[in-house]
Amino acid sequence: MSKSGIRLAIRYGYVPCQLGLCGPGTKTTKQIITRYLKGDDSLEKKVRKILEDFKGAFSYFKLIAASNGIADPLELKVVEAYWTGNSLLSKVSSDKFSKMMEKEFLPLGKMSEIKIKKLPKNAIPFHTLHVLFIGSVTGKFEATKKGLDICRPSWGKVEKIVKNKITVIRQPIKFGNKLALDKPARTVVSWNKYILPKIEINDWISIHWNTAIEALSPEKIKNISKYTQKTLEIINQK
């Protein structure tokens, strides 16, 4: 497998970009991304530049890479760390995390210094923590409970496939005095074959914006579960 995480990064970013919530939402940009996902690898350099304009995600990629001595922010393990979690997250200090927020997010005008000061000391640069604690840094996303749950990367087991729809068994977020994973429930998500070419019954997949993103190995299932639980614990400790 290529060490580049460009394709994986754009798979997770595709739907919110199409919705105009993340990244450059021009018609040309959307066409380039779609063509790349369809298999036009000659567009990889252009897609790399597009990913640099994802104001939230790319800042995290840079932070994780630099904290681990990795030259390329779009190296595969870096992208995986942000979206499904891995050991690279443990190398990012809260001080570096706070400084990144101050440098990258404050200038966007939709985040206060108070939020930075309240960043937990054990915070991890994981997308679920960004969604549930930091929120939109561009102001394009309205943080309803439903929106928060579909924006964080989740995972589920494929139970049924009908054309471009997949029924999965997935644990939603339970909102209350404390955040928790609720009991497993059936959820119907979209299947875009440009994003995920092949899927079978009983496969485990990651889900972002109600769309199937990637098939998960046992290690990735363990990681996304571990870092999601860790994120909820971090947020609940406040």
Residue pairs with C-beta under 8 A, 6 or more apart in sequence:
1 76
2 76
3 72
3 75
3 76
4 44
4 72
4 74
4 75
4 76
5 74
5 75
5 76
5 77
5 78
5 79
5 80
6 44
6 47
6 48
6 51
6 74
7 36
7 37
8 76
8 79
8 80
8 83
8 214
9 51
9 54
9 57
9 61
9 74
9 79
9 83
10 33
10 36
10 37
10 47
10 50
10 51
11 37
11 195
11 196
11 213
11 214
12 57
12 79
12 83
12 153
12 208
12 213
13 22
13 23
13 51
13 54
13 57
14 33
14 37
14 192
14 195
14 211
15 208
15 209
15 210
15 211
16 22
16 23
16 141
16 151
16 208
16 209
17 23
17 24
17 25
17 29
17 30
17 33
17 54
18 25
18 30
19 209
20 140
21 136
21 138
21 140
21 141
22 54
22 55
22 56
22 57
22 138
22 140
23 29
23 50
23 51
23 53
23 54
24 50
24 53
29 50
32 43
32 46
32 47
32 50
33 47
33 50
34 194
35 43
36 43
36 44
36 46
36 47
37 194
37 195
38 194
48 74
51 57
51 58
51 74
52 58
55 104
55 105
55 108
55 137
55 138
56 105
56 130
56 137
56 138
57 82
57 127
58 73
59 100
59 104
59 105
60 82
60 100
60 125
60 127
60 130
61 73
61 74
61 78
61 79
61 82
62 73
62 100
63 92
63 96
63 97
63 100
63 125
64 70
64 73
64 78
64 81
64 82
64 88
64 89
64 91
64 92
64 125
65 71
65 72
65 73
65 75
65 78
66 73
66 96
67 88
67 91
67 92
67 93
67 96
68 78
68 88
68 91
70 77
70 78
70 88
72 78
77 86
77 88
78 88
80 86
80 220
80 223
81 87
81 88
81 89
81 125
81 126
82 125
82 126
82 127
83 127
83 153
83 206
83 208
84 153
84 206
84 216
84 220
84 223
84 224
84 227
85 126
85 223
85 224
85 226
85 227
85 228
86 223
89 124
89 125
89 126
89 227
90 124
92 124
92 125
94 119
94 120
94 121
94 122
94 123
97 119
97 123
97 125
98 116
98 119
100 125
101 111
101 115
101 116
101 119
101 134
102 113
102 116
104 137
105 111
105 134
105 137
106 113
106 116
108 137
108 138
108 139
109 139
110 136
110 137
110 138
110 139
111 134
111 135
111 137
115 134
118 238
119 133
120 133
120 234
120 235
120 237
120 238
122 234
123 129
123 133
123 234
124 227
124 230
124 231
124 234
126 227
126 230
126 231
127 152
127 153
128 152
128 153
128 227
128 228
128 231
129 231
129 234
129 235
131 148
131 151
131 152
132 148
132 152
132 173
132 179
132 231
132 232
132 235
133 234
133 235
135 141
135 143
136 142
136 143
141 147
141 151
145 173
145 175
148 173
149 172
149 173
150 208
150 209
150 210
151 208
151 209
152 173
152 228
153 206
153 207
153 208
153 213
153 224
154 170
154 171
154 172
154 206
154 207
154 208
154 224
154 228
155 170
155 204
155 205
155 206
155 207
155 216
155 221
155 224
155 225
156 168
156 169
156 170
156 171
156 187
156 189
156 204
156 205
156 207
157 168
157 169
157 170
157 202
157 203
157 204
158 166
158 167
158 168
158 199
158 200
158 201
158 202
158 203
158 204
158 205
159 167
159 168
159 169
159 186
159 201
160 166
160 167
160 201
161 167
161 191
161 199
161 200
161 201
164 190
164 191
164 192
164 193
165 188
165 189
165 190
165 191
166 188
166 189
166 190
166 191
166 199
166 205
166 212
167 186
167 187
167 188
168 186
168 187
168 188
168 189
168 205
168 207
168 212
169 184
169 185
169 186
169 187
170 184
170 185
170 186
170 187
170 207
171 181
171 182
171 183
171 184
171 185
172 181
172 182
172 185
172 187
173 179
173 180
173 181
173 182
174 180
174 181
174 182
178 232
178 236
179 232
179 235
179 236
180 232
181 228
181 229
181 232
187 207
187 210
189 207
189 210
189 211
189 212
190 210
190 211
190 212
191 199
191 211
191 212
192 211
192 212
195 211
195 212
195 213
196 205
196 212
196 213
196 214
196 215
198 215
199 205
199 212
199 215
203 215
203 216
204 215
204 216
204 221
205 212
205 213
205 214
205 215
205 216
206 212
206 213
206 214
206 216
206 220
206 224
207 213
216 224
